[in-house]
Amino acid sequence: MHQQPARSSPADDVLAFERMLMIRSTGGQTCRRAPRLTTSTIFGSANPPEISHTEPPITRTSAFSKLSHLTLLLLAFLLTSRITHAQRSDIESWTQLITTISLNKEWFTSLEVQPRLGNNISNLERLFIRPSLGYNINDKLAATLGYAWTPGFVNASYDEDFRNENRVWQALTYRHPLWGLDWQHRLRQEQRFIQHSPGTSHRSQYVLRASYAFPETPDRGLTGYGQLLVNQNSVARGPQGGFDRTRLFFGPFFVHGPVRYEVGYLGEYAHRFGDDSRVVHALMVSVNLGL
């Protein structure tokens, strides 16, 4: 009787197939054997490694990259879509000086002084003197009540024209971390009393700010904010109801002791009194002292 050849195992078939491929690919020449294939690598092991479908976490770097891209898009929108509708534009310099004093754990007071130089930084356009009293509702939310004296020194044509204005305002500020950034939301309601304009002008504004601190040097980083202001009513010889202006700021910041410094570009598209509108390109410098 002829002995029947032994039936080959799946592993032997795999090895034979591997040798055939090696001979064909080298034209019959010998070569170094590739790493050995096993049945576990072909058909799966008894305990295959689990494949994680969890998306990678959002890092501070990716969050900063998204913030930068969003800011550039908003800036391009401000400077391209709005500038075509503006009747005039101006280069200005805004300097913001703020001192905040903590009275105790809950109460604080602040004073802001902000001169704005316009007409290509040649003369004083407007001055802000803004004192306030605030209350920390918790570690994230604060309420503020304040007054502002904001006289204007030129008209829409940048001719000398003093126009007095007083304001009373209320604000809510909410802070929280998200995506590796420090966020701040501010809602403010203003009641404006403008010289030569009968009645009270009511204006609402919303500010969204995000700051990114460098991991190696957390006292330095980048910050940016967008601001929208809307008039709630119309007054004669004054603001008209609806859209008032929008602003966008982006630049670096650094902290030294109790002082935070910010410097950067600020773009503004605004409707002023009547149908006049303009685009402002400003160098914004902010110094905030906390005591």
Summary of the structure (lengths in Angstrom):
residues: 291
radius of gyration: 32.5
end to end distance: 105.5
largest distance: 123.6
contacts: 779
relative contact order: 0.13
helix: 15%
strand: 52%
